């Protein structure tokens, strides 16, 4: 069983370079198959979710040339099947992006239905609403979803709730639909903008990405391109919280500070020093930190994917903080693990009441999901004594060379297989 062994109590200091954004890369990789020409994608993170996505692209017949750990060339002209195998959906939920890309290119796609996940159900009803508005017929049976159309036509689509996955999926489906599609109440996250910029670099005509209204003028076909993925907002925020929790001093390089504003604001409210540069942020953890309240919201609000990490930092601040999770249910499973380390957090529905403590104590804990796993690593780095973190496969899905980057900052971490 893969695990981390961490000897805590050392403030992390030094520099760390952030990898490409996993959530942007998943959408961009799915969109890459929509061209019949070579598409070169740089700055992809070398993490498990990306590797599975590339396997799935190869499985449907597209040509995948992994040039190096962070660069891949894809050509969708050789696609031979419009059905994604069930194994890939079980291993990586983002396989549902193939519905949008295959439907957009071929007007036909069959993908296994995604199940729930460790942080709660993630319905795709808004995705289907968008596909139907574009003219697709949806059949669900045998555990799979089949979307098909004679041709796709532009539509005016209003999402009932803000949906990141739905925005990306419907955006891909609409780029070759006839006429102008308008998506209202669209998600505004940085990776939405990155996927739109990537599609535009292939010849799509998308305007308004990053706002709540996206306009898409359909084109006949998409061409090849070369594109570099943006830095990972959540990895950046994770190291920011690591600096705060360990009372360290970390220069976090290859970031877009604008994407980190909500995280920066909360760390500053707690009394930490955050310095912004053109493509870097430096976080200096205050010895004494103040409590504050957090509520997760769609971008530009505080990201749900940063909620577990900031909660660990708040658990080490003076006073009582309140963390409200408004995006996903079941996102407080890590609280039980933190309790083993001495955390004093009470969960009431979608609210966690966090009473500050002086420090965590080493224990054996298990990562319940990706971001919760990263939060447990932060707690272990601050804790006195040794912590064993099990089920770290979750962490490796979204953080590249996590243990190596931490070790370079002075963290005492060992990876065991």
Phi, psi and omega in degrees: 000129179290138180203161172251139169248122186235127171262111188272184174097004181251120175298133181277133183219145177130205183240146176222141180254128185277142179277177177294156185287118180300314185293327175289318184298322181297315178292320181294319178298318178296319181289335185298333183284354183282349176259148174263011177245170181294133177238119180256123182241124181250163178064032173283141178285140180271076181233166188300318182300320180292319181295322177293320179298319179293324175300316181296320178297317177295323183297325181276000171109354178291153179274123181239120179241105180278099185290316172205187186300334186239010182224134178220146174244131185233140175228119185270009183287342185258012181301130185243348178218146183251025181232129178268132182293148183300328183302323183287324178293325178292326183275333183208114185298328184295357173303340179295346176295341177293337176299310182295316184287318180289320178296318180296323184272317188247355186061029182200133177200141176227122185223137176301146180293133176287142176269190174286182178216181188295342181249021174111170182292143176233087184295151178247025182298326180288328173301311184294322176303317180293317180297317179296320179298330179279357175108007181275145170263136184247124174242134179239124180186150179062028179076013182230159177244126180244117178249129184211147178209151172295315174201156179263139180238148181298155182208164173258113188243129175242115178286134179291328175226154178292127182223119180293307181299318180296320179298314180295315184296313182289326177300315178297316181297331187272347190292340177242014174283148182288130177096194182251121175266137175241124177251118178253157188059038179285153174291154187240008185303153179306325182285341170297314180297321182294318178296319179296317178298321178297312179299319178297326179292341176267002178109000176292162179237084183245129176234147174094000178300134186100350172246179181273003176230119180247131178246132185232119175262118185297145177238165182288319184203164177249146182250179180289166181198169168236133188210142177247131183284146179293161176293157185278113180299320185282322174298319178302310180297326179297315179289331175297314178293329178296318178297318181294312185293323182270002184058043183259197183211101186236129170267116185255111188259162182062056177232166171247100186306327179303323181289346187254008189301319182293324179289315178304314182300316182289320178295324177291322176302327180283350179105003179280156177262127177236120178253132181254138175235182183300314183226032181203158169227146176242128179243124177247113184287127178287145178298316178247123184240150184263154175288159173202174180249146181231139169226123180285140181213160172302154179306136014269018176289183183289128187288137177299329180289353176253359184298314180296321183293316181289331178295323176298317178297319179294329179295344181252008179263159179286141177089195185245127178251155177238125180245120180250123179260110185254001184258304183238145170277166177063027181265009179250021181298333181291343182300322178298323179289320178296329178298327177296336182262007178100005179294145179242085184229129178248129181255128178231096183066242181260019182236135174245129176258119190249112176266125184294144177235167180287327181181159176275163175240144181300146180198175172264122183227169183228133180285121180275341177196181187300300186287327175297324178297318177297323179296320179295325176297317179299315179299319182294325180292332178274334191294154170277136179089194187258137176238135174251121179250118181260169181059041183281001173304326176301315183295320183290347176294332189228357181235121181277129176049042186303312182293323180293319179295321179293317180299323180293340177268004179099001179289141180263090186230136179234133177264127179239138176260000000 
